[in-house]
Amino acid sequence: MRRSPLLGWAVPAVIVLAIAVYVGGVVSGRWRDPTAARGADGITAYPESTDSEQRKARAELCPLINRPEVLELVEQPATVKGLGTSYDLHSDWHQCAVTLPNSVLRLNVWHGRTRIVDYQKLFPEAQPRAVLGRPAIWTTDPSPMMNSTLNSSTLLVACRADAGGMVEITILRQVVEPGDEAALMRIAERQLPALRGWPG
């Protein structure tokens, strides 16, 4: 019996939904504990996670985007209001999101089988690009988060010659700015080669 092509989109759709719910909670503040201690800078102080996958996302992804020179490409002044990580062990997907006063910068890495060409079919309005010699697509969309007025500008980059696996860098804000694509390209070109396991 042949597998329906629709099943091939199930995993990416679930991942997109999971990301949307997570970022929605971060941006809206619904997942912030109002009783949690806060540092002098006003950022909620969370104890370091003992979860190995959370620690992996925090150690490998957050340092790539939680940097003043990177965040200044997204918003100035680059005042960090929050930092969050998430993962899905079954799909080997990890995420770090840095919340600024008026935007969120998010980095996702997924080592699954879905290719850039598959996403191009799923989102035909996405514009083909090339980043570091790899296939990529750039797209802007209203955020899929429920009850959200945010819009997203997203750059998806193949981990290798589009054999599966990709990196997503996204800026979420009220209105997509004309310079968002250039900012995403610069972040990708500067930071992705430092990503652990990035193919040379």
Secondary structure, DSSP 8 states (H G I E B T S, - for coil): ----GGGGGHHHHHHHHHHHHHHHHHHHTTTS-TTS-B-TTS-B-------HHHHHHHHHTHHHHSSHHHHTTTSSS----EEEEEEEGGGTEEEEEEE-SSEEEEEEEE-SS--HHHHHHH-TTSEEEEETTEEEEEEEEE--STT---EEEEEEEESSSSSS-EEEEEEEESS--TTHHHHHHHHHHHHGGGSTT---
